[in-house]
Amino acid sequence: MKFGGTPWKDLPEMIKAGYEPEYTRSLADLYWRTLIVSAFVVLVLVFLYSTWVLLRILNDLGGSPDTSVLPAPMLNRTELNATVRAFEERKAQFDALKANPPAVVKDPSI
């Protein structure tokens, strides 16, 4: 049983005489088969990669978390108070500027 012949042996001749109808059909057939095979390879690679990632995630879910060392607190009380004070100062500045807007600056280009 023969599946499509051997287009690779005749490829240089097909390219040289690509404008002739019998070679144009062979080139189109080769191009179509190459597209189908490359799409199939891409689909298989995507499937294998996604399966690998899924198995890695499922293995991580089965493991127990390491609770031997507790993480350091992200923010201490003094930093929090300093941040709140800075926000209150900014709010006071905003309210003061809203109550007493600065003098209008005249456009120098006029």
N, C-alpha and C positions, 0 to 999 in steps of 0.2 A: 504494500500500500504506500502510495506516495502523496505527501502533503505539500503541494505548492511548488515543488521543484527546488532548484538551488539558484536563487536570484543573485547570490553573492559572487558567483563565478562570472556572471554576465554583467555585473554592475558597471565596470569601466566602459563596456560597449554600449550599455543602455544610456549612460550619461553623454557619451559622444554623439549618439544618434537619438537623442531624446525627443526631437521634433517629429520623428516618424511615428505613425499611429500605433504600431505594435509595441514599440518601446515606450511610448507614452503611457499606454495601458499598463505595462509591466512596472514602470516607475510609480504610477499612481497606486497600483496594488501593493508595491513595496512600502510606499509612504503610509498607506492605510494600515497595513499590518504592523508597521513600526509604531504608529500612534496607539493602536490597540494594545500592543505588548507593553509600551511604556506606561500607559494608563493603568494597566493591570499591575505592573510592578509598583507604581506609586500607591495604589490602593492597598496592596499587600503590605508595603512598608508602613503606611499610616495605621493599618490595623495592628501590626505587630508592635509598633511604638505605643499606641494607645493601650494595648493589652499590658505591655510592660509597665506603663505608668499606673494603670489601675491596680495591678498586682502589688506594686510598690506601696501604694496608698493603703491597700487592704492589709499588707504586712505591718505597716506603721500603726494601724488601728488596733492590731492584736497585741502590740507591745505595751508594757506598763511604763508610765511616765516616771522620770527620775525625780523623786521628791527628797533626796538626801540633803540638798543645799537649797535653802530658800533664797529667792532673788532679793536684791537690795531694793528698798522702796524707791520709787521713781521721783518723788517730790517730798521734801521735808517741810515742816511747819513754817520755818522762817522764810523760805523761798516763796511759799504760798502767800504769806502775809505781805511780803514785799511786792509781789505781783498785784495783789488786791489794792494795796496803797497806790501803786502806779496807775491803776485804772481809775481810782477815785480822784487822783490829781488831774488826770486827763479830762475826766468828766467836769471837774470844777473849772478847768481852763476853757472847755467848750461852752459851759454855761455863761462864764464871764464874757467870752467873745460874742455869744449870742445876745446877751443883754446890752453890751457896749461894742457894737461893731467898729472896726478900725475905719479911719478916714478913707474915703474912696480915692484910689490912685488914678490920676488922670493919665490917659493914654498918650505916650510921648510921640506917637506917629501923627497925631492930629495937629 
